[in-house]
Amino acid sequence: MSLEVENDIIRINNQLCDFSKDGTFFAIAYQSNLIIKSNKKFDTIHSFIFPDIIEYLEWSRNSEYILCANIKKAIIQVYSIHYPEWKYKLIEGSAGLESVNWSPDSKYILTLSDFNIQISIWSLENQSVIHIQNVKSFFHKLYFSPNGDKLAVVVSIESKDNIEIYKTDIWKLNKKLICGHLNSIDGICWSPNSELLCIWSSFSDETKLIIYSTIFERDIAVFYPAQFQNLKGIENVTWMPSGQLLAVTGFNEMIVLLNHVTWKPLLHLYLEPIIKENYLNKVYEERIIQLNFSNKSTNYYNKYILEEKSERPINIKIGRKNNIERLSIAKFDILEFSSCGQYLAIKHQLYPTTLWIWNIIDDYLDYLLLENAIVAAKWNPTRAHLLIFCECVRIFEWTPHNANCISSPRNITILDARWHPQGNFLLLCGYNKAIIYQIENK
């Protein structure tokens, strides 16, 4: 595969650009300007002026609307693609603004106030507002079921944590889960089919994971990390896209994959700092090659490649934490399944320049050992194709067959990317620049 540039550099605010959900348009925010472009000719369709500097943007799921927000000043404005003269503006007010999101049906806007005082649900149709109170301050995002029918909220009243589940069509409380078996609720996530809700306690004396079924309206399984001797606590939980496996991470660089039938550990992986002998594992290391411009020239330039290493063992670089971070717990900051579910991309803060790619069907690993800290890794939404970004002017590409190092266009430092839903091109994002890249299959 190769990447080919399709357009000039686009100026943006802090990586604020994204494709519409249907892939027809893409939006970019620059200062107070919101620009909507076509994905076919890359020409400007609409240009809107926001009342202040744009700090956040999000497409509605039906791709008809896009919202912009200034979080500091708690200003939100919604624009319509098909009716550009229409707009909807709201100001959160004295409660302040922590975050803002679309409802799955694109009819409401949900705002989370400062200090999680409340969730406000604003109707675009009649300008009414509904509030959900006592949201636990630990949570800074909204947990919609993948089918969009339900919203799960962790509420804390008199130091007791429980779950409230709301139906998103009428915003009425549908179910309240009294989680008396958990000392605290430190995380929740929905299964891909929206039928199961994972609820876990991370730091209490008795750490556990509860699997609650919305079909049977009861707990159907409980997983205790203490019964699996190598896993220490629960840091996070991530589902395979098919829902057949559940990845549970601990606070000791351990990942356990649970079977969705028995809810017992099926596989586990410990991120060891040494790569040992295994004939299936591949190790790709970033290397510099010095090339001169001509045989007579003494001028050299550096070319970067990913070279497959055959020697073992290989030591993995351990990162140095600064004084500010010294008291915090190092965590997994990348844990993403490929769209097919066969591969799991993993990065841990202890090893900032190393990416593990776990083939969970055949249970072997590919390693990418890079020179700079990895800041993002994004799977192609249509196939097993991964792009990795560091704070440098290079992009790293991985497929099950090989890994490559690609020079970024115009020497832009690429920090992240937004894939088009069809996986054939993407927006590469720098600090305040973006560029469109086309994917070519060879």
N, C-alpha and C positions, 0 to 999 in steps of 0.2 A: 504494500500500500504506500501511497505517497500523498503529500499535502501540497495543494497548489493555491496560491493567493488569488482571490477573486475580486478584491476591491481595495480602495485606498484605506489608509488609517482613519479610524473614526474616533473622534474625541468623546469621552464619556466621563461621568462622575463615578469614581470609586467602583468600577466593575459593574455599573448599572446598565445592563443590556440583556435582552432575553427574547426567545422566540415565543410566539403565541402557541397555545396548546395544540391547535390544528396544523401548525407549521406554515401558515399562509403569510404571516407578517413577522417582523421583529421590531422591537422597540429599543431606543437608546435614550438615555437621559444625560444631558450636558448642561450644567449650571441649572437654570430654571426652565430649560427647553426640553419638551418631550417630543421625539421624532419617531414616526411610524413609517417603516419602509417595507416594500414588497420583497418577498423572498425569491421572486423570479428574475426581476430586472434590477433589484436593489435600488429602485427609485423611491423618492419620498412620497408617501400617500397622504399623510397628515402631519401637521406641526402644531403643537399646543404650548401655551405658556402657563407654567405653574406659578402660584403666588410667591414662592420662595425657592431656595436651592432644593433640588430633589435629592432626598437621601434614601429613598426606597421606591421600587416599582414592582408590580405584580399583575400578570394577566389573569383574567377570569377564566374559569375552566371552559366556558363556551366560546372563548376568543372574541367575544363581542365588546368587552370592556377592558380597560386597564386603569389601575389606580396608582397614584403617586402620593408620596407622603414626605413631610418634613417631620422627623421623629422628635427633634428637640422642641419645635414649636407646636407640636401636636396638630398639624394641619394635614388633611387628607382631601384629595380631589379625584373624582372618577370621570373618565372620558369614554365616549362611545366611538367605535370605529365606523359604524354605518350611519350614525347621526352625529356628525362632528360638532354641530352647533349646541348639542345637549351636554351638560356637565352637572355633576353632583358634588357639593362641597360640604364637609363637616369638620368641626373643631372639637376635639375631645373635651377641652375645658380644664377645670382645676385638677382633675384626677391625673392629668398627664398622659403620655403615650409610651408604652414599652414596645409594642409591636402591633401590626395590622395585617389581616389576611382576608381573602375571599371565602365565602361559604361555597361548598361544592356545587350548589345549584346556580351560582352567580347572581343570586337575588339579594344577598345580604353582605355586609362588611362587618367583620368582627375585630374589635380593638381590645387589646389587653393594656390596662392602665398601669402607671408606675406603681411599683411595690406590689403588683398583682392584687390591687384592691378589688377589681372586678373585671369581668369580661362584658363588653357592651356589644349588642347585636343590632346593627342599624339596617333598616329596610330601605332598599332603593325605590320600592313601589309606593309606599305611603309615608316615608320619613319617620316611622315609629322606631322606638328603641326599647330593647329588653336587656336586663342585666342579670348576670350570674355572679353571685357574691362568694366571698371566702375562698378564693382560688389560692392554692398553696403557692407560696412565694418561690419555691424551688423550681417551678416549671415556667418556662418562658416561651413555650410554643403551644399550638393547639393540636389535639390528637383526634382528627377525623378518621372514621373508618374508610378504607379504600373505596368502597362503593358510594361514599358520601352520605349515607343514611343517618349516621350517628356521630355524636361528638362526646368523647370521654373527657371528664374534667376531674382533677384531683382537688378536693376541697379539704380544708383543715379548720375544724371548729373545736376550740378548747383543747388544742394539742392532739386531737384525734383525727387521723386521716381516713377519708373514705373516697369512693368513686361515685360520681353522678354521670349518668348517660342520658343525653338529650336526643330526641328525634329532630333532625335538622329541617323538616318541612314545616313544623309548627312551633319548634323551640320550647316544647314542654318536657318536663322531667319525665323520662320513661322508666328509669330504673336507678335505684340507689343501692350500691354495694357496700355493706358494712364489713370492712376488711379487718375484723377483730383479731385474725390470726397473724397480722403483720403489725409490728411495733410502729412502723412508719412506712409510707409509700414513697419510694425514691425513683420509680420509673414505671412507665406503661408503654405498650405498643400493641397495635392491631395486627392480626394475621392477614395475609393477602386476600383471603376470601371474606373478610369482615365478620367472621363467625366467632373468633376467639380473641380474647383480650389478655395479654400478659401483664401481670402486676407483680412488682418485686420490691423487696427491701434490701438495701445494699449494706448498710453500716450497723444494723442492730446486732444484738447478741445472737439472734437466731435468723440468719440470712436465708431467705427462701424466695422462690419464684412460683406464683400461682397462675394456672391457666384457667380462665373463666370462659364458659360457653354461653353466648347470647341465645343460642338455640334451646339448650336445656335449662338455661338460667340458673346455673350452679357451677361450682369449681369442678373441673374434670381431672385435674392433675396438680401435683405439687412437686417441685424439684428442690432438693436441699443440697447446696454446694458442699456442705460438710460431709455428706455421704460419698462424694467424689473427692478423694483425698487430695488431689492436686489443685483443685480450684479454690481460690481464696476470695470469698465474697462475690458480688455481682456488680460489675461496672455498667454493662450495657447488654441489650438483647436486640438481635437483628434476624429477620426472617429471610429464608431463601424465597425467591419470587414465586415458586410453585407451592410454597407452604409445607413442603415435606420435611424440612430441617429448620432448626432454630439454633442460631449461633449465640452462645452466652459467653461473655468475656468477664474475666476476674481481674482483681487488682494485682496479680502476680504474673502478668504477661501470658496468661493462659486463655485459650479459646476451646470451648466444648460445643460439639454439635449434638443436639438432642433430636431423637427420632420423634416424629409427630404422632405416632401410634402408641408407643410405649412410654414416651417422654423420658427415656433413659439415654445416657451418653452413648453415642455411636462412634464418634471420632473425637480426638482432642489434639491440640497443637500447642506446644510451648515455644515461645520465641527465644531460642537459645542464642547467645552471642557468638557461637562458633558453628560454622557450616561443616558438617561431618560428611563422611563418604556415603553417597547414595547414588547409584548409577542413573536413577530417574531424574534427580534434581539437576536443574540448570542454574548456573550463576553467570549473570551478565554484569560486568564491571565497566564503569566509565573510565576511559583512558584517553590521554592526549597524544596525538601524533604531530610532530613538527614537520612541516613541508615548506620547501623554498619555492619562490616564484618561478625560478628558472635555474638551469644548471650553472649559469655564470653568476647568479645573484647570491648575495649573502643575506638577503632579507628572508625571514621565515614567518610563517603564520601557523597558528595552532588549529588542528582539526580534532574534533571530539568524536569518539566512537564508543559503542558498547561492544565489549569483547567478551566472548564466552570463555570462562576460566575452567580449567580441568583439574588444577591441583586442589588437594584437600589436606588438612583442614584450612579454612579461611576464617579469620577473625572479623567480626562485624564491628564497625565503629560505634562506640557508645557516646551519646551526646553529653555535653556539659550543661547543666542547668544553672541559670544565673541566680543571684541571691534572692531576687523577688520570688522566683518559682520554687525555691528550695523547700518551702514548707508544704507545697501542694503535692498531690499524688500524680505520678506520671500515668498517662492514659493512652488508650487506643484512639487516635484521631482520624484514622481511615479504616473502615470496616464495611466494604461494599461488595455485594454479589454482582456478578455479570448477569445480563438479562436472561441467559440460558440457565443460570443457577449452578453451573459446573465449577466456576472459579470464584474465589474470594480474595479480594485485594485488601492487604493489611499493612498498616503502618502504626508504630508505637512511638510515643514521645521519647522513650529511652534511646531509640535508634532513628534519629531524624533523617538520615540519608539513605535508609534501606527500606525497600518495599518487598513484602512477601506476597506471592501470588499462589494460592493453594488450590490445586486441582483436587476437589473433594470426592470425585468419583474414583480416581485412581490413587488418591492419597499421596501425592508428591508435591514438591514446591519448585517454583522458579523464584530466583532472587534478583533484584536490581540493586546494585551497590553504586550509589551516585556520589558525586563530589559535594553537592550542595543540599541543603535541607529541602525535603519534599513538602510542598505546600498544598497540593491537590492531586487527585487522580480521578479521572472521569471515564466510565465505561460507555462505549457506543451503545445506544439503546436497542440496536437490532442484532448485534453479534458480539462474539468474544474478541473485542478490540479495545485496548485501554491506552489512554494518553496520560502521561505523568508530567507534572509541572514542578519546577524548582524556582528559586529566586535567582534565575540566570537567563541567558539568552538562548537556551536550548529547550527542546521538547523531546520527551522520550516516549516511544511507541512500543507497545507489547502486543503480540498475538501468541497463540499456542505454539507457533512455529518458530518465531524469532523475536528479536528486540532491536530497535534502531534508535539512533540519536539524530534529531533533525534540528537544523538551525532555525531559530524563530525569525519571522519576517522583519525587516527594517531594524534588526537588533533590539526588538522590544522584549522586555522582561515579562514573560507570560506567567500569570499567577493562577489562572482558572480558565474554564471553558464552558460554553453552553452548546450542547448538541442539538441539532435539528431533530425533530421526532423520527424522521426517516433515516437518520444516521449517515446521510450523504454529505453534509457539510456542518460547520460549526463556527461559533463566534469565539475567538481567542481573546481573552481579557488580560490587559496589563493594569498598571496602577490607574491610569486615566486615559487609556487608549484601548481600542478593540480593532480586530480585523477579521474578515470572513475568509474561511478556508474551505476549499472543496476537497473531498476525499476521492482519490482515484484507486480503484481496484486493479491490481496487475496480476 
